[in-house]
Amino acid sequence: MSLNITDAIFAQAERDPDAIAVIDAKMSISYRTLCQSVRLAAQHFRQDGWGAGDIVGISLSGKPALHLVCALALARMGVIQVSVPPSDPAPLRAARIQRLGITGLVVSSHRSAAGLHVTTAIPDSAWLTVPPETGAEDIRAPGGDALWIINETSGTTATPKVIGISHVMVDIGRRRLTPIFAYLPGERSLHMSGLRFLDALKRPIYCLSGGGTVTFPPANFSTDQLLHWIERHHVTHVSCVPLHLHQLLRDIKGDSPRLPLVRILRCGTATLTVSSARDVCKRLSPNLYIDYGSTEAGPVTAATPAMLEANPGTVGRPLEGVEFEIVDDDGKPASTGTPGNVRVRGPGIVNCYLHAPDPGQSAAFRDGWFYPGDIAVVNSDGLVFLKGRSDEVMSFDGILVGPSEIESVLRQHPAVTEVAAFALPSADHQDIPAVAIVSALPLQIGALRRFCAERLGVRSPRVFLRFDEIPKNAMGKILRRRVTELAMQKLEAQPRL
């Protein structure tokens, strides 16, 4: 019987049904109730006509506990799920639905699905308070190599890249992280990113599979509310990105660690500067862990507090089961201390993009290796240090944004003659997507923002600058480094558009 990613959670419910699985702002949910809720949700979804192999989007706002139940129910049924952010404009959601072949949508209300032309299901909060005697059939489908989730990434082309992640791949990633980030029975976790993000959805599954408790603080929490929540509920694992840590550091006062009971303060998705890491260890928790990976590869390296103290700036050593190499442009291994291209391979790592319309997208997969597009160095102790990107992709809060993706959209605007998308460096976000625009017409910032938001959603540029011309080389290629330099000068000398 091939593994379904919910199996370990249901096994925990058999071992200790009264243990607390989920705590949110209004209630605590036992493992028994969680699994009953999952079975009940699956029963309703089957009545909507959904079954194994169907592709269903989740487009819920708020209510993370209910979101988790729906995600687990779809996984239990063998339904392939996709995140369809409800904050995206309707045209963007409709395009994603058509592009990915989504036939159903879990929504907060029918009104939020208007015009999307798919069957919809509205989850009922009563599912979370199902009484113990409630009976619902366990609609379990085999998992194994069947897809669990489809995820869109972004890259150097204007067309989003699509990857499929199977049940087995998720379990391999969980086992890969267990020696360092183990969630022990009774421990409690908090994941500061929303469940619509792939990593933030996987972490609660890891926690529940280990017998821990997932906690969801109230929506739109302040720093004081978050710290109080962590203390009140004895949270031992906090997972976040640099943006969250920088916000906490700005809001708290004093130099004593504010999270003394947190056993693991894990920062992932985007890089954390050496100075920021030191500040986190001093003012939040000395138990800072950093991991590095990608959507395609999952977790690749991890750094413990001891590694970070002895080797500031490292992202740690490759995890067990991952083959990790630094190579030159010809694919030959680089010598110790020499920067080169990162490439990885091993079980659980994606080996192609789905529905790739552009053969160039396959350049990330060569000779059995995946090239995530990062430049790194490995020292004599085998520790990895990231040195930047080998391509032009931006990482905005861990969301990859391709310059061509932005440029392709803005070229459709009648006021735009030329455009160059580029990254502005940011301690909070790593990269801030920005655009330089050449136009003979007046440019209205509000109109440009709306134009991009309707077509790009979270990947929209945040900064718009007028240029007289776009710097290019003799072959007509945009000189993005020069564009960035000129943009920095403009931002210091004049207001934005």
N, C-alpha and C positions, 0 to 999 in steps of 0.2 A: 504494500500500500504506500504509494509515493507521498512524500511529505507535503503537508499543507502548512503554511506559516502560522496558522492559528492552532496547530496541534499542541505545541508546547504550552500555550495558554490554557487550553482545555485540560491538559494533563495537570497543570497547577490547580485547576478547579477541583479535580478529583482528589488530589493530595490534601489540599487545605481549602475547602470551599468557603469558609467564613473569613479567610484572610482578605484584607482590603486591597482591591485591585486599582480603584480610581477614586480620587478625591477631587471634587470641583468646588466652586464657590457655594453650592447649595446642598451637597450631599456627599456621602461616602458610598461606594458600590463594592460589594464583595465579589470575589471571583465567581461564586455561584450565580449571582445576579448578572454579572457581566456576560457570562456565557449564555445564560437564559435570554438576555437582551439581544445578543448576537443571533441566536436561533430564531427569536421572534422577528427581528428585522429581516433575516434571510427569508423567512416564510412570507412576509409582506412583499418583498422584492420578487419572489417567485410568482406571487399572484399578479404582479405587474407584468409578468411574461419574461423576466430575465433569467438566464441560466448560464451554465459554464460556457466560456468562450465568448460571451457577449462583451461588448465594450461599453462601460457606463462611466459617466463623469460625476464627480462630486463637486457641487457648487454651493457649499453651505457657508454662512457667515455666523460667527459666534458659536456657542454651544459646543465646545470642543469634545466633551464627553460623548455627546450624541454623534458627532462627526467620527470619533474613534469607533463607536459601535457599528456605524454604517460601513466604515472601511473594513473592519474585521468581518462583518457579515458578507460583504461582497467577496472578500478573499476566501471565506469558508465555502462559498458557493462555486468558486472557480470563475467568478466574473472578473474580467480584466478592468481595472479602474484607472481613471485619468483625473487629474486635478483640473477643474475649470473654474478659475478664480471668479467669484461673483462680483468682485470690484471691477473686472474688465468690462469695457463697453460691450453691448449686445453684438455689434458686428464682429468684434474680435472673438467673442465666445462662439458665434455662429461659424466663423471660419475654422476655428479649432475643431468644432464638432464635425464639420464636413471633412476636414483634412484627415482626421484620425478615425473616422468611421464610427463615431459615438452614436449609439441608438437609444440610450436612456440617460437620465439625469436625476441625481438626488439634489433637491433644492429646498430652500427654506419656505418658499411659497410658489404657487403656480404663476403668480404675476412676474416673479423673477425669471421665469423661463419663457415668457411671452415671445413668440416669433422664432423660437429656436427649433421647432418642428421635431421634437423627440418625446418619447414617453417620459413622464416624470413621476417621481415618488417624493412625498413629503414625510420625513421621519417624525415620529410622535415621541415627545418627551416622556410619555408614560412608559415607553420601552425601558427606561432607566430605573423604574420603580416596580418592575414586574414581580408579583408575589412568588414565593418559593414553589407553590403548588402548580404554577402555570406550566402547562405542557406545550412544547413546540418541537416539531420534528427537527432533528439535526441534519440539515441539508449540506453534507460535506462532500466536496468534490476532490479528486486527486489533484495534488499540486505539482511537485517535481519540477520538470522543465517547462511546464505550462506557465504562461505569463501571469504575473501578479499585477503588474502596473506598467503603464506606458507613460513615458516622461519626455517632454520636449525640452531640449537644450537649445543653445544658440551658438553660432559659430561665425566663421568668416564669410559665409554666404548669406544672402537675404532670406533663404528658406530655412526655417527651424529644423534642427536635427532631431530625430525621434529615436529613442531607444526603448527596448523592452527588457524588463527585469523579471526573472522567474522566481518562483517560490524557493527553489534550491539556492539561487544566487543570494537572496536575502539571508538565508540561513548560514551560508558560507561567510558572509560579511559579519554576521553576529558572532559566529565562532572565532573568526579572525580577531575580533576586538576583545573577546572575553578575558584573555589573560591580563589585559590592562584595564579595561573598563567594565569589569564584571558587575552586574546588578545582582546583589544577593537577596535571598528571601527576607522580606521585612524592610528592606531599604526603600527610600522614597526619592523619586526623581521629579525634576521640573525641566521642561523644554521650552525655552523662551520664544522660539519661532513658531509660527502657526502651522497646523497640520497639513496645509496645502503644499508645503515644501516637503520634498521627498525625504530628506534626512530627518526632519522633525516628525515624520510619520513612522519612519523605521525605528527611531529610538524608543518610543513607548512600546513597540512590539518587542524589542530587545529586553526592556525592563520587565514587562509582563511575562515573557518567556522564562525569565530568571526568578520569578516569584516576588518581584518588587511591586511597589505602588506608584502609579503615575499620578501626579498632581497637576491640576489646571487652576491657576490663580484667576481672580476676577478679570474681566476684560478691561483693557485700557488702564492697567494698574500703574501707580506711581512707584518711584523707587522705594519710598517708605513702606508702601503696601506690599511690595515684593519682598523686602527684607523681613517684614513682619510675617508674611506667609511662610517663608523658608524657615524661620525660627519656630513658628507655631506648629508647623507640621513636620518638624525635624527632617527636613529635606537633606539628603546626603549626596545626591548627584544633581548638578546643575549643568545644562548643556546650552551653549549660546554661540554667538558670533561676535567679532570685535565691536560692532556697532553697539550691542547691548552692554559690553564691558565699559566702553567709553562713556556711555550714558550714566551708568552706575558710578563711575569714578567722578564724573562731573557733579553728581548730586550729593554724594556722601561727604561727610566732614571727618577729619581726624586721620591718623596714620595707623591705628590698630585694625587688624583684620576684622571686617564686619560679618564674615561668614565662617566662624570658627568650627561649626559642626559639619560643614560641607566636606565630604571625603574626596570628592572629585568635582572640580570646576573645569569642565571641558569646553575648549574653544575650538571651533572648526570652521570649515567652509572658506574663510578668507584668512590672510596672514595677519599676524599680530606683531607689531614692532617690538624691538628689544626693550625700549623704554616703557612702552605700555605694559609689557609682560611683567617687568619689575614692579611697576606701580600696582598692578593687579595682585601680585604676591604680597606686597606690603600692606595694601589697604582693603583687599577683599578676602583672599585666601592664599596661603602658600601652596595649597594643593592644586596648582594649575597644571592641566594636561592640554596638550595641543595635538590635533591629528590633521593629516593631510590626505586628500583623495580627490575623487571626481565622481560625477554621476555615473559615468561609464564604468569606472574601475572600483567604485566603492572605497572603503578605507584602505590606504596604502602604507602610511607611516604613522607612528605615534611617538610623542615625547612625554616622558614622565617629569615630575618636578625635579628629580635629581639630574636628569639630562639637561633641563633648561637652566638649572643653576650653574652647572659646570660648563655648558656650551650655549650661551645666550644666542637666540636666533634660530636654533635648530627646530626642525619639525620631527625629529626623532629618527628611529631606525625603521626599515621596512618590516611590516608585520609578517608573521609566519604564514606561509602559503602564497606569498607574493614574490615573484621574481622582479627585481628592480635593477635597472641599469641606467647609467649616464653615458650617452654616446655622442659622437660628433655627427656632422651633417651627412657623413657617409655610412653611418650606422656602426662605426667602430668604437669599442669601449674607450671612454676617456680615462686618463690617468687620475689618480687620487688628487683632489684639490683643483682639478681643471673643470671649468663650467662646461656643461653640455646639455643635450636634450634628454628629458626624462622619458623612459619607456618602461612599461610594465606588462606582465602577463601572468596567468594563473587561473585556477578555478574561480568561478564567480565573476569574472571580468567580461564585459560585453565585447563581442568580436566583430560587430558591424552595426550600422545604423539601419533602422527600418524605413522602407519606402524612400530610400535616398534618391531624389530626382537628379542630383548632381554627382557625377562620378568622382569629382574632386573631394567630396566629403570622405571618401574611403582612404584618403591620405593619412588619416589618423590611425588606420589599421594597416600595418605593414609586416609581412613575414611573421605573422603570428603574435606581434606585439601591438599594444595600444600606446599611442603617443598623445598624452594629454595636452601638449603645447606649452609645457613649463621648462624653464632652464634651472638647473640645480647643480650643486657641488656636493660631493661626498668626501668627508675627511678621513683621516687614517683610522678613526674609531668606528667608521661605518655610519656616522650620523649625517643626515641630509640637511642641506641648507638651500632654500629656494632663492633664486636670483632674478626672477621675472618671467615674462612670457616669451616664447619663441615665435608667437604669431601676434596678431593685432587685437585679439579678443580681450574685451574688458571684463572685469569681475566686480560687479556692483552688489555688495552685500551677499556675495556668493552666487549671484545670478549672472551667468555668462551672457555678454551682449556683443554681437558682432558689428563692427563699424558698417559693413556693407548692408546689414539689415536696416540700420537707421537711414543710411544714405539712399537706399532704394525707395523708402517711404517718402522722404523729403523731396526727392526729385520729382515726385508726382504733384507737389504743391506749385501752383502757377506763379508764385512770387519768387521761387528759388531757381536761380540760374546755375549755381554750382554749390556743392556741399561737401564737407569733410567731417566725418565723425571721429572723435578722439577721446582719450581718457585724461581727466584731471586727477592728479593724485590726492588721496584723502586718507587721513588716519582713521576716520570712522568707517568709511565705506570701501576702502582700498582704491577703487576707481569710481569716478563720477562721469557718466556718459555726457559728452558735450558735443556741440556742433559749431563749425564755422560755416557761415552762409554768405554767398555772393548773390546780390540781388539788385536789380535796377529799380525796384519798387519799395515803398515803405513796408517794413516788417512789423507785424503786431505779435508781441510775445504770447499773449493769451490765445490768439488764433492758432499759432504754431504749436503751442503746447497741446491744445485740444486735438488738432490734426494728428499729431504723433500719438497721443494717448488712445485715440480711437483705433489706431492701427497697430500699436506696439505694446500697449498696456504698461506693465512694470519695466519694460525695456526702453521706455521713452527717454530721450535726452533730458537732462536736468538744467543744462546751461546752454544758452543760445548766444552766439556772438556774430556780429557782422564783420566780414573781411572784404577788402577790395579785390583780392585774388587769393586763390588757394595755392600754396607752395607745392610744386611738383618737380620731379626729376625729368631728365631728357626723354624718358620713355612715357611720360605722362602719369607716372604713379605718384599718388599723394605722399608727401613727406610728413608723416604724422608727428614725428618728433619735433620737427620745425613748427608745425601747426600748434603743438602744445606749448612750445616756448613763446610763440607770438601771443597765444591766448593768455598765458600767465602775465605777460607784459600788459595786455589790454585790461585784464581784470584789476591790475594794480593801478592803472591810470584812468579808467573810465568805468561808468556803470554798465551793467549788462543791458541787453535789448529789453 
